[in-house]
Structure formats: structure tokens, C-alpha cells
Amino acid sequence: MFIHNFKYSLKVLFRNKSLIFWTFIFPILLGTFFHMAFKDIENNETFHAFDIAVVNSPYYENNTIFKKAINEASKESDNKLFNVKVVNKKDASKMLENKEITGYLEFSNSDVNIIINDNGIYETILKFFVDEVNSNKKIIENTVNEEISKGNLDYQMVISNVMEKLNETVEFKNISRSNLSYTMIEYYTLIAMAALYGGAISMYIINKNMPNMSSVGKRNSTAPIPKSTLLLSGLLASLVVQITGLILLFIYTIFILKIDYNSNIWLIALLAVVGSLAGLSLGCIIGTILKTNENAKSGILIAVTMFLSFLSGMMGITMKYVIDKNIPILNMINPAAMITDGFYALYYYGFESRYIFNILSLIVFSLIMLLISSISLRRQKYDSI
């Protein structure tokens, strides 16, 4: 009877055009809209080496520490910071005026001046670079002065220490792709939302098996079939349909939209499947507990799903942080937040305790929802059908 009800549920689900739209088509459409809206954000915000100028003077030529640091920061590598042109002051001013460079450095006897026209990210980086080099320079000077003040000066040691400091360069690593991007946050919440939308599938199956909701439910209520068998076979069929929808979503985002999920694709898929189970269990509990018609249940489920997705950061990437900071208990019981938090943990830390914790939390959430749904179904009685 379990297999028979499982096959029947599969046929019913795949023939329901509305469920097929929300499960298969809507997440793909939403992902397409995300791609159209955010496709240029990554390129615009990715760091690129910028142009600066240095005013050529004896002060610059004699400033060994700064000269070495600038050469290191401008040489071709993955961590290249800027492109440098050594010119006279007149040319540097003209280049800055024509916006050919971000700014230029002018050295004096004991200091370096930063000349810029705007206040932006690149100007801030240039100032940070100068501050860091100045800090290292002071460390070197202090090292020499300390050795001199001791009276037992070991010149070889001082030279060795100074050379070691000179070889230390200010590193600016381009981690703009390794940090969690705005676009990836949106796709993670899209997967979370798609997983929770599986609740519509399980709720439909629940309604089909309830005697006050359909003629099939009336027949099932008089058949000698345990309610747990009906629930589990229907849930398994719902999970198969939901996983099919997720596979299509992953195929579309990877091969059509060119979304890079890194080497964690299988762990992402595992989290999506467990999240789908949580979404299905959410549909089960709404379908069994609420005493209203099918349309009202569907509206409530969609509203709950969208609200949970909103709290997890889908409509604003700072929302999850705001909730975590002010009302952390909400995200601790929010399956959408568990899914997205699992994605964040996987993105930053890999397969570690935080990812596992979110997986286990989703499983516990699903079991609790299914247990409540099973108890609710078992206790339902009808005076007349």
C-alpha cells in the first residue's frame, strides 16, 4: 500500500500545473531576474589595479623604504595594487586634473604628501598604503635607535634586522571574489526559498488525503491504511518532485547563468535537500493544523515562506544580520535562515561545525514538524463527511 500511494501521489503532483509552475518554473524565472539585475555588480565592485603617479625628486630616490614598497606593490602579480608613473610635479598635477590617475605622491625631506581630488575606495587604499609603509619605516628607525642606545651595537645584527624589514612589503590581496558577494547571497536565498516552496507540494498531498478536503480523502479515511503510511508515502513523493525542481534550478544556474558554487556543489546540494525536507514538513503542519479551505492554506503558506525568506536576507542582505543581532531566536527557528546560514558557513569555512549544526538543526526542525503533523492527523475526527 505504501508503494501504491507513493506512485499515485507522484502522478497527481506531476499533473498539477500550478505546483509545477511554483516548483520548477518560478525559481528559474526569479534566478533569471536576479542575473539580469546583478550581473554587472561583481565586475564593477571587483578590485582592479589603479593608476597613480610619483613626483620624481632626490627625496624620492633617497627614500629606500618607500621606493622598494612602491616597486613591490606595482609589480605584476595577483596582488598588484597600482600602476605607477614617475613624472615631474607639473605632469602629475595635469594627470590628476584630467583624471588619468587616482592621485600622486610627493616626497619631502621627512614626509610624503598624498594629493587627490576625490574621496573614494582607491583614494582610501592609497592612503592606507602610505600609512602602512610609514609605520614599517618607524619600526626600522626604532630598531636602529634601540640598538644604538644599548651601547653594545652589533652592526651585523642591525643590518640583518633592517634588511628583513625592508623585505617585508605591504600586501594588498584581492579578496573581492573570496568574500561573500551580494549576488551569491541572493542565489543562496533563492535556493532557500525554492526549498521552502516544497511546502506547497506536501500541503497539496495532505489536502488530498483529508476527508473534509477531497473525495480521495473520504475514501482513504474509510480504508484500513495507517495515517502514518499515507503521510510518509505522500511526503516521499513530494520530496522526489521537490528534488527534481532543485536539480533543474542547479542545472540552470550553473550552465545557463554561469553561477560558480565552487567545489562545494555536493555539500550545497545536500543542504538544499535537507532544506527541502524542512519546507515539506512546514507544508505538512500548515496543511494538517489549519481548519480552512485549500486556497486559504496556500495563501498562508506563501505568506509564511516569503516572510521567512525576508528574514533570511532575500529582500535585503542586511536583514539577516539585523535579526541575528537583535532577535537571534527568530533565525534559530527559521528554516530559511538555517539554510542560508549553512551556505554562508560553507562558503567561508568549508565543511566544519557550523555547516553541520545547520544541517542537524534543519533535520530536527523537520522531525518536530512531521511529528506534530502526524499527531494532528491521527486525532482528527469527523461527525459526518
VENQUI-V124847 format. One line per field, one symbol per residue. psi: psi as a letter, one per 30 degrees, with the letter a starting at -180 (. if undefined). burial: + if it has 9 or more other C-alpha atoms within 8 Angstrom, else -. Layout:
psi=???
burial=???
//
This chain:
psi=eeeeeeeeeeeeeffjeeeeefeeeeeeeeeeeeeeegffeeeefkkkklkllkkkleeeefieeeeeeeeeffljlfgkelkkkjlleeeeeeeeeghflellkkkaeglkkkjlfljaeeeeeeeeeeeeeeeeeeeeeeeeeeeefffikjeeeeeeeeeeeefjljkjkjgfffljleeeeeeefeeeeeefffeeeeeeeeefgkfgfleeeeeeffkikkeeeeeeeeeeeeeeeeeeeeeeeeeeeefefhkjgaggeeeeeeeeeeeeeeeeeeeeeeeeekialeeeeeeeeeeeeeeeeeffgefjffeeeeeeeeiffeffgjeeeeeeeeeeeeeefaiaeeeeeeeeeeeeeeeeeeeeeeeeeefklkek.
burial=----+++-++--++----++++++++++-+++-++--++--+-------+++++++--+++---+++++---++----++++++--+++--+--++----++++++++-----+-+------++--+-+--++--++--+--++--++---------+--++--++---+-----+---++-+-+++++++++++++++++++++++++++-++-++++++---+-+-+++-+++++++-+++-++-++-++++--+------+--++--++++++++++++++++++--------++--++--++-+++++++--+-++-+++--++-+++-++++++++++++++--+-+--++-++-+++-+++-++-+++-++--------
//
